[in-house]
Amino acid sequence: MPKCVTGKVAEIGPNGSLITCIQQTQVADAPRDERISIAFGGHQTVGLFDDPHEQPESTMVAKLNSEGFVEIEIVGLSLSEMLGIKVDEKVTISWP
């Protein structure tokens, strides 16, 4: 049975990343590969990375930040500015 965690964007990081209220413990048993999907504001990315990661510039990445929350970024760009995503936007993480 698929698993799903729903939260929201709690704050916008200094680099324009989306810091969610979803804690690392909520996705502890989730896969870290393309089987996990992170959806928000009509957009989606797959995979969940540890921080730091080595993904290339302009790649949308969901990661577990040093504070223990799921954070979504576009490497080297402001995701919030580029896509117009604001605080309180719904975020859904799902996996098989």
NULOMI-273432 format. One record per atom (N, C-alpha, C): residue number from 1; x, y, z; residue in three letters. Coordinates in nm, 4 decimals. Layout:
BEGIN
lummar n:NUM east:X north:Y up:Z res:ala $
...
END
This chain:
BEGIN
lummar n:1 east:0.0843 north:-0.1179 up:0.0000 res:met $
lummar n:1 east:0.0000 north:0.0000 up:0.0000 res:met $
lummar n:1 east:0.0889 north:0.1244 up:0.0000 res:met $
lummar n:2 east:0.0633 north:0.2184 up:-0.0905 res:pro $
lummar n:2 east:0.1449 north:0.3406 up:-0.0988 res:pro $
lummar n:2 east:0.1371 north:0.4228 up:0.0303 res:pro $
lummar n:3 east:0.2470 north:0.4910 up:0.0590 res:lys $
lummar n:3 east:0.2522 north:0.5787 up:0.1748 res:lys $
lummar n:3 east:0.2550 north:0.7229 up:0.1278 res:lys $
lummar n:4 east:0.2012 north:0.8110 up:0.2115 res:cys $
lummar n:4 east:0.1913 north:0.9518 up:0.1739 res:cys $
lummar n:4 east:0.2052 north:1.0384 up:0.2985 res:cys $
lummar n:5 east:0.2831 north:1.1446 up:0.2859 res:val $
lummar n:5 east:0.2982 north:1.2434 up:0.3917 res:val $
lummar n:5 east:0.2639 north:1.3788 up:0.3306 res:val $
lummar n:6 east:0.1777 north:1.4526 up:0.3968 res:thr $
lummar n:6 east:0.1390 north:1.5849 up:0.3482 res:thr $
lummar n:6 east:0.1808 north:1.6898 up:0.4498 res:thr $
lummar n:7 east:0.2340 north:1.7973 up:0.3987 res:gly $
lummar n:7 east:0.2744 north:1.9101 up:0.4818 res:gly $
lummar n:7 east:0.2607 north:2.0381 up:0.4018 res:gly $
lummar n:8 east:0.3427 north:2.1351 up:0.4357 res:lys $
lummar n:8 east:0.3384 north:2.2624 up:0.3635 res:lys $
lummar n:8 east:0.4763 north:2.3261 up:0.3668 res:lys $
lummar n:9 east:0.4923 north:2.4287 up:0.2846 res:val $
lummar n:9 east:0.6134 north:2.5088 up:0.2875 res:val $
lummar n:9 east:0.6049 north:2.5952 up:0.4128 res:val $
lummar n:10 east:0.6990 north:2.5756 up:0.5037 res:ala $
lummar n:10 east:0.6992 north:2.6489 up:0.6300 res:ala $
lummar n:10 east:0.7735 north:2.7816 up:0.6181 res:ala $
lummar n:11 east:0.8770 north:2.7836 up:0.5334 res:glu $
lummar n:11 east:0.9528 north:2.9073 up:0.5129 res:glu $
lummar n:11 east:1.0305 north:2.8995 up:0.3824 res:glu $
lummar n:12 east:1.0692 north:3.0166 up:0.3343 res:ile $
lummar n:12 east:1.1528 north:3.0264 up:0.2156 res:ile $
lummar n:12 east:1.2959 north:3.0495 up:0.2642 res:ile $
lummar n:13 east:1.3876 north:2.9658 up:0.2206 res:gly $
lummar n:13 east:1.5277 north:2.9785 up:0.2621 res:gly $
lummar n:13 east:1.5935 north:3.0996 up:0.1983 res:gly $
lummar n:14 east:1.7102 north:3.1379 up:0.2468 res:pro $
lummar n:14 east:1.7800 north:3.2555 up:0.1950 res:pro $
lummar n:14 east:1.8173 north:3.2455 up:0.0473 res:pro $
lummar n:15 east:1.8303 north:3.1229 up:-0.0035 res:asn $
lummar n:15 east:1.8622 north:3.1027 up:-0.1449 res:asn $
lummar n:15 east:1.7369 north:3.0754 up:-0.2291 res:asn $
lummar n:16 east:1.6177 north:3.0930 up:-0.1694 res:gly $
lummar n:16 east:1.4926 north:3.0706 up:-0.2422 res:gly $
lummar n:16 east:1.4438 north:2.9274 up:-0.2368 res:gly $
lummar n:17 east:1.5050 north:2.8435 up:-0.1550 res:ser $
lummar n:17 east:1.4592 north:2.7049 up:-0.1411 res:ser $
lummar n:17 east:1.3312 north:2.7014 up:-0.0589 res:ser $
lummar n:18 east:1.2590 north:2.5913 up:-0.0697 res:leu $
lummar n:18 east:1.1341 north:2.5720 up:0.0029 res:leu $
lummar n:18 east:1.1615 north:2.4796 up:0.1207 res:leu $
lummar n:19 east:1.1536 north:2.5319 up:0.2406 res:ile $
lummar n:19 east:1.1761 north:2.4512 up:0.3600 res:ile $
lummar n:19 east:1.0392 north:2.4090 up:0.4111 res:ile $
lummar n:20 east:1.0161 north:2.2789 up:0.4148 res:thr $
lummar n:20 east:0.8842 north:2.2283 up:0.4529 res:thr $
lummar n:20 east:0.8771 north:2.2007 up:0.6025 res:thr $
lummar n:21 east:0.7570 north:2.1729 up:0.6487 res:cys $
lummar n:21 east:0.7357 north:2.1323 up:0.7877 res:cys $
lummar n:21 east:0.7458 north:1.9809 up:0.8023 res:cys $
lummar n:22 east:0.7788 north:1.9110 up:0.6944 res:ile $
lummar n:22 east:0.7877 north:1.7651 up:0.6959 res:ile $
lummar n:22 east:0.9228 north:1.7243 up:0.7544 res:ile $
lummar n:23 east:0.9169 north:1.6526 up:0.8646 res:gln $
lummar n:23 east:1.0382 north:1.6137 up:0.9355 res:gln $
lummar n:23 east:1.0992 north:1.4867 up:0.8784 res:gln $
lummar n:24 east:1.2287 north:1.4753 up:0.8954 res:gln $
lummar n:24 east:1.3027 north:1.3588 up:0.8484 res:gln $
lummar n:24 east:1.2434 north:1.2295 up:0.9020 res:gln $
lummar n:25 east:1.1967 north:1.2306 up:1.0259 res:thr $
lummar n:25 east:1.1391 north:1.1097 up:1.0844 res:thr $
lummar n:25 east:1.0139 north:1.0632 up:1.0106 res:thr $
lummar n:26 east:0.9417 north:1.1558 up:0.9465 res:gln $
lummar n:26 east:0.8196 north:1.1205 up:0.8738 res:gln $
lummar n:26 east:0.8491 north:1.0462 up:0.7441 res:gln $
lummar n:27 east:0.9703 north:1.0599 up:0.6919 res:val $
lummar n:27 east:1.0074 north:0.9933 up:0.5669 res:val $
lummar n:27 east:1.1261 north:0.8979 up:0.5869 res:val $
lummar n:28 east:1.1500 north:0.8588 up:0.7107 res:ala $
lummar n:28 east:1.2651 north:0.7746 up:0.7442 res:ala $
lummar n:28 east:1.2653 north:0.6417 up:0.6690 res:ala $
lummar n:29 east:1.1477 north:0.5841 up:0.6444 res:asp $
lummar n:29 east:1.1422 north:0.4546 up:0.5755 res:asp $
lummar n:29 east:1.1169 north:0.4685 up:0.4250 res:asp $
lummar n:30 east:1.1211 north:0.5911 up:0.3750 res:ala $
lummar n:30 east:1.0988 north:0.6153 up:0.2320 res:ala $
lummar n:30 east:1.2256 north:0.5843 up:0.1529 res:ala $
lummar n:31 east:1.2099 north:0.5349 up:0.0297 res:pro $
lummar n:31 east:1.3272 north:0.5116 up:-0.0547 res:pro $
lummar n:31 east:1.3915 north:0.6458 up:-0.0912 res:pro $
lummar n:32 east:1.5165 north:0.6435 up:-0.1282 res:arg $
lummar n:32 east:1.5878 north:0.7664 up:-0.1647 res:arg $
lummar n:32 east:1.6058 north:0.7782 up:-0.3162 res:arg $
lummar n:33 east:1.5396 north:0.6924 up:-0.3910 res:asp $
lummar n:33 east:1.5549 north:0.6929 up:-0.5358 res:asp $
lummar n:33 east:1.4299 north:0.7462 up:-0.6055 res:asp $
lummar n:34 east:1.4162 north:0.7158 up:-0.7330 res:glu $
lummar n:34 east:1.3049 north:0.7701 up:-0.8130 res:glu $
lummar n:34 east:1.1679 north:0.7153 up:-0.7740 res:glu $
lummar n:35 east:1.1602 north:0.6235 up:-0.6799 res:arg $
lummar n:35 east:1.0298 north:0.5743 up:-0.6343 res:arg $
lummar n:35 east:0.9588 north:0.6740 up:-0.5440 res:arg $
lummar n:36 east:1.0309 north:0.7695 up:-0.4869 res:ile $
lummar n:36 east:0.9686 north:0.8703 up:-0.4017 res:ile $
lummar n:36 east:0.9393 north:0.9943 up:-0.4863 res:ile $
lummar n:37 east:0.8209 north:1.0491 up:-0.4666 res:ser $
lummar n:37 east:0.7758 north:1.1646 up:-0.5434 res:ser $
lummar n:37 east:0.7388 north:1.2780 up:-0.4491 res:ser $
lummar n:38 east:0.7849 north:1.3982 up:-0.4808 res:ile $
lummar n:38 east:0.7547 north:1.5168 up:-0.4015 res:ile $
lummar n:38 east:0.6794 north:1.6134 up:-0.4921 res:ile $
lummar n:39 east:0.5543 north:1.6435 up:-0.4558 res:ala $
lummar n:39 east:0.4686 north:1.7288 up:-0.5385 res:ala $
lummar n:39 east:0.4307 north:1.8548 up:-0.4614 res:ala $
lummar n:40 east:0.4286 north:1.9685 up:-0.5334 res:phe $
lummar n:40 east:0.3941 north:2.0969 up:-0.4722 res:phe $
lummar n:40 east:0.3598 north:2.1965 up:-0.5831 res:phe $
lummar n:41 east:0.2574 north:2.2742 up:-0.5627 res:gly $
lummar n:41 east:0.2235 north:2.3824 up:-0.6537 res:gly $
lummar n:41 east:0.2168 north:2.3460 up:-0.8008 res:gly $
lummar n:42 east:0.1704 north:2.2265 up:-0.8326 res:gly $
lummar n:42 east:0.1626 north:2.1838 up:-0.9726 res:gly $
lummar n:42 east:0.2950 north:2.1338 up:-1.0291 res:gly $
lummar n:43 east:0.3965 north:2.1188 up:-0.9451 res:his $
lummar n:43 east:0.5289 north:2.0720 up:-0.9863 res:his $
lummar n:43 east:0.5625 north:1.9440 up:-0.9112 res:his $
lummar n:44 east:0.6626 north:1.8728 up:-0.9635 res:gln $
lummar n:44 east:0.6995 north:1.7460 up:-0.9011 res:gln $
lummar n:44 east:0.8484 north:1.7198 up:-0.9228 res:gln $
lummar n:45 east:0.9108 north:1.6569 up:-0.8247 res:thr $
lummar n:45 east:1.0465 north:1.6072 up:-0.8390 res:thr $
lummar n:45 east:1.0511 north:1.4677 up:-0.7778 res:thr $
lummar n:46 east:1.1510 north:1.3914 up:-0.8138 res:val $
lummar n:46 east:1.1645 north:1.2553 up:-0.7608 res:val $
lummar n:46 east:1.3000 north:1.2398 up:-0.6939 res:val $
lummar n:47 east:1.3054 north:1.1492 up:-0.5981 res:gly $
lummar n:47 east:1.4278 north:1.1240 up:-0.5240 res:gly $
lummar n:47 east:1.4349 north:1.2129 up:-0.4013 res:gly $
lummar n:48 east:1.5046 north:1.1639 up:-0.3004 res:leu $
lummar n:48 east:1.5246 north:1.2386 up:-0.1762 res:leu $
lummar n:48 east:1.6713 north:1.2221 up:-0.1384 res:leu $
lummar n:49 east:1.7424 north:1.3325 up:-0.1342 res:phe $
lummar n:49 east:1.8870 north:1.3307 up:-0.1164 res:phe $
lummar n:49 east:1.9258 north:1.3773 up:0.0230 res:phe $
lummar n:50 east:2.0427 north:1.3328 up:0.0660 res:asp $
lummar n:50 east:2.1018 north:1.3877 up:0.1869 res:asp $
lummar n:50 east:2.1710 north:1.5175 up:0.1485 res:asp $
lummar n:51 east:2.2008 north:1.6000 up:0.2472 res:asp $
lummar n:51 east:2.2689 north:1.7262 up:0.2229 res:asp $
lummar n:51 east:2.4043 north:1.7200 up:0.2907 res:asp $
lummar n:52 east:2.5117 north:1.7439 up:0.2231 res:pro $
lummar n:52 east:2.5173 north:1.7960 up:0.0870 res:pro $
lummar n:52 east:2.4982 north:1.6861 up:-0.0172 res:pro $
lummar n:53 east:2.4564 north:1.7273 up:-0.1336 res:his $
lummar n:53 east:2.4396 north:1.6363 up:-0.2471 res:his $
lummar n:53 east:2.5279 north:1.6886 up:-0.3596 res:his $
lummar n:54 east:2.5403 north:1.6119 up:-0.4640 res:glu $
lummar n:54 east:2.6261 north:1.6508 up:-0.5756 res:glu $
lummar n:54 east:2.5472 north:1.6624 up:-0.7053 res:glu $
lummar n:55 east:2.4240 north:1.7092 up:-0.6960 res:gln $
lummar n:55 east:2.3418 north:1.7259 up:-0.8153 res:gln $
lummar n:55 east:2.3875 north:1.8503 up:-0.8917 res:gln $
lummar n:56 east:2.3776 north:1.8485 up:-1.0248 res:pro $
lummar n:56 east:2.4273 north:1.9605 up:-1.1056 res:pro $
lummar n:56 east:2.3387 north:2.0856 up:-1.0955 res:pro $
lummar n:57 east:2.3958 north:2.1995 up:-1.1347 res:glu $
lummar n:57 east:2.3250 north:2.3267 up:-1.1401 res:glu $
lummar n:57 east:2.1929 north:2.3106 up:-1.2154 res:glu $
lummar n:58 east:2.0928 north:2.3858 up:-1.1735 res:ser $
lummar n:58 east:1.9604 north:2.3929 up:-1.2356 res:ser $
lummar n:58 east:1.8774 north:2.2658 up:-1.2193 res:ser $
lummar n:59 east:1.9181 north:2.1744 up:-1.1320 res:thr $
lummar n:59 east:1.8437 north:2.0524 up:-1.1052 res:thr $
lummar n:59 east:1.7517 north:2.0749 up:-0.9852 res:thr $
lummar n:60 east:1.6253 north:2.0355 up:-0.9969 res:met $
lummar n:60 east:1.5343 north:2.0426 up:-0.8832 res:met $
lummar n:60 east:1.5602 north:1.9224 up:-0.7941 res:met $
lummar n:61 east:1.5833 north:1.9504 up:-0.6658 res:val $
lummar n:61 east:1.6239 north:1.8472 up:-0.5714 res:val $
lummar n:61 east:1.5448 north:1.8600 up:-0.4421 res:val $
lummar n:62 east:1.4969 north:1.7474 up:-0.3911 res:ala $
lummar n:62 east:1.4421 north:1.7425 up:-0.2554 res:ala $
lummar n:62 east:1.5499 north:1.6795 up:-0.1689 res:ala $
lummar n:63 east:1.5747 north:1.7414 up:-0.0536 res:lys $
lummar n:63 east:1.6822 north:1.6928 up:0.0321 res:lys $
lummar n:63 east:1.6402 north:1.7004 up:0.1780 res:lys $
lummar n:64 east:1.7136 north:1.6268 up:0.2592 res:leu $
lummar n:64 east:1.6969 north:1.6346 up:0.4041 res:leu $
lummar n:64 east:1.8002 north:1.7355 up:0.4532 res:leu $
lummar n:65 east:1.7533 north:1.8509 up:0.5044 res:asn $
lummar n:65 east:1.8489 north:1.9542 up:0.5443 res:asn $
lummar n:65 east:1.9086 north:1.9268 up:0.6821 res:asn $
lummar n:66 east:2.0035 north:2.0082 up:0.7208 res:ser $
lummar n:66 east:2.0758 north:1.9866 up:0.8462 res:ser $
lummar n:66 east:1.9886 north:2.0068 up:0.9701 res:ser $
lummar n:67 east:1.8733 north:2.0722 up:0.9542 res:glu $
lummar n:67 east:1.7806 north:2.0905 up:1.0666 res:glu $
lummar n:67 east:1.6810 north:1.9760 up:1.0796 res:glu $
lummar n:68 east:1.6859 north:1.8794 up:0.9863 res:gly $
lummar n:68 east:1.5992 north:1.7625 up:0.9953 res:gly $
lummar n:68 east:1.4668 north:1.7746 up:0.9230 res:gly $
lummar n:69 east:1.4572 north:1.8670 up:0.8257 res:phe $
lummar n:69 east:1.3348 north:1.8856 up:0.7491 res:phe $
lummar n:69 east:1.3601 north:1.8613 up:0.6010 res:phe $
lummar n:70 east:1.2526 north:1.8298 up:0.5275 res:val $
lummar n:70 east:1.2618 north:1.8168 up:0.3829 res:val $
lummar n:70 east:1.2659 north:1.9572 up:0.3239 res:val $
lummar n:71 east:1.3623 north:1.9792 up:0.2359 res:glu $
lummar n:71 east:1.3812 north:2.1084 up:0.1696 res:glu $
lummar n:71 east:1.3873 north:2.0835 up:0.0195 res:glu $
lummar n:72 east:1.3271 north:2.1703 up:-0.0588 res:ile $
lummar n:72 east:1.3256 north:2.1550 up:-0.2045 res:ile $
lummar n:72 east:1.3965 north:2.2756 up:-0.2640 res:ile $
lummar n:73 east:1.4864 north:2.2500 up:-0.3580 res:glu $
lummar n:73 east:1.5613 north:2.3590 up:-0.4196 res:glu $
lummar n:73 east:1.5842 north:2.3314 up:-0.5672 res:glu $
lummar n:74 east:1.6173 north:2.4370 up:-0.6393 res:ile $
lummar n:74 east:1.6764 north:2.4235 up:-0.7720 res:ile $
lummar n:74 east:1.8207 north:2.4670 up:-0.7521 res:ile $
lummar n:75 east:1.9139 north:2.3776 up:-0.7752 res:val $
lummar n:75 east:2.0546 north:2.4033 up:-0.7463 res:val $
lummar n:75 east:2.1002 north:2.5296 up:-0.8199 res:val $
lummar n:76 east:2.1456 north:2.6270 up:-0.7414 res:gly $
lummar n:76 east:2.1998 north:2.7508 up:-0.7973 res:gly $
lummar n:76 east:2.0980 north:2.8565 up:-0.8341 res:gly $
lummar n:77 east:1.9692 north:2.8297 up:-0.8147 res:leu $
lummar n:77 east:1.8637 north:2.9255 up:-0.8510 res:leu $
lummar n:77 east:1.7637 north:2.9387 up:-0.7368 res:leu $
lummar n:78 east:1.6827 north:3.0441 up:-0.7411 res:ser $
lummar n:78 east:1.5776 north:3.0618 up:-0.6410 res:ser $
lummar n:78 east:1.4504 north:2.9925 up:-0.6881 res:ser $
lummar n:79 east:1.4197 north:2.8789 up:-0.6283 res:leu $
lummar n:79 east:1.2995 north:2.8035 up:-0.6645 res:leu $
lummar n:79 east:1.1738 north:2.8860 up:-0.6383 res:leu $
lummar n:80 east:1.1675 north:2.9511 up:-0.5235 res:ser $
lummar n:80 east:1.0507 north:3.0311 up:-0.4885 res:ser $
lummar n:80 east:1.0256 north:3.1398 up:-0.5928 res:ser $
lummar n:81 east:1.1307 north:3.2082 up:-0.6311 res:glu $
lummar n:81 east:1.1175 north:3.3161 up:-0.7289 res:glu $
lummar n:81 east:1.0839 north:3.2615 up:-0.8675 res:glu $
lummar n:82 east:1.1511 north:3.1558 up:-0.9068 res:met $
lummar n:82 east:1.1325 north:3.0999 up:-1.0408 res:met $
lummar n:82 east:0.9905 north:3.0460 up:-1.0612 res:met $
lummar n:83 east:0.9363 north:2.9765 up:-0.9596 res:leu $
lummar n:83 east:0.8055 north:2.9135 up:-0.9747 res:leu $
lummar n:83 east:0.6931 north:2.9859 up:-0.9011 res:leu $
lummar n:84 east:0.7261 north:3.0901 up:-0.8259 res:gly $
lummar n:84 east:0.6235 north:3.1661 up:-0.7544 res:gly $
lummar n:84 east:0.5624 north:3.0908 up:-0.6372 res:gly $
lummar n:85 east:0.6378 north:2.9989 up:-0.5779 res:ile $
lummar n:85 east:0.5876 north:2.9201 up:-0.4652 res:ile $
lummar n:85 east:0.6057 north:3.0010 up:-0.3368 res:ile $
lummar n:86 east:0.5049 north:3.0025 up:-0.2536 res:lys $
lummar n:86 east:0.5050 north:3.0813 up:-0.1297 res:lys $
lummar n:86 east:0.4868 north:2.9908 up:-0.0073 res:lys $
lummar n:87 east:0.5076 north:3.0509 up:0.1100 res:val $
lummar n:87 east:0.4813 north:2.9830 up:0.2371 res:val $
lummar n:87 east:0.3364 north:2.9360 up:0.2385 res:val $
lummar n:88 east:0.3100 north:2.8233 up:0.2985 res:asp $
lummar n:88 east:0.1798 north:2.7571 up:0.3119 res:asp $
lummar n:88 east:0.1382 north:2.6752 up:0.1894 res:asp $
lummar n:89 east:0.2196 north:2.6729 up:0.0835 res:glu $
lummar n:89 east:0.1897 north:2.5872 up:-0.0318 res:glu $
lummar n:89 east:0.1933 north:2.4415 up:0.0147 res:glu $
lummar n:90 east:0.0958 north:2.3629 up:-0.0264 res:lys $
lummar n:90 east:0.0871 north:2.2217 up:0.0104 res:lys $
lummar n:90 east:0.2003 north:2.1425 up:-0.0544 res:lys $
lummar n:91 east:0.2587 north:2.0498 up:0.0216 res:val $
lummar n:91 east:0.3645 north:1.9604 up:-0.0266 res:val $
lummar n:91 east:0.3226 north:1.8176 up:0.0072 res:val $
lummar n:92 east:0.3269 north:1.7289 up:-0.0920 res:thr $
lummar n:92 east:0.2911 north:1.5897 up:-0.0718 res:thr $
lummar n:92 east:0.4076 north:1.5009 up:-0.1141 res:thr $
lummar n:93 east:0.4471 north:1.4133 up:-0.0239 res:ile $
lummar n:93 east:0.5539 north:1.3174 up:-0.0528 res:ile $
lummar n:93 east:0.4906 north:1.1782 up:-0.0511 res:ile $
lummar n:94 east:0.5116 north:1.1028 up:-0.1576 res:ser $
lummar n:94 east:0.4524 north:0.9691 up:-0.1652 res:ser $
lummar n:94 east:0.5534 north:0.8685 up:-0.2197 res:ser $
lummar n:95 east:0.5348 north:0.7438 up:-0.1780 res:trp $
lummar n:95 east:0.6205 north:0.6342 up:-0.2214 res:trp $
lummar n:95 east:0.5456 north:0.5029 up:-0.2078 res:trp $
lummar n:96 east:0.5909 north:0.4019 up:-0.2842 res:pro $
lummar n:96 east:0.5212 north:0.2720 up:-0.2777 res:pro $
lummar n:96 east:0.5477 north:0.1988 up:-0.1472 res:pro $
END
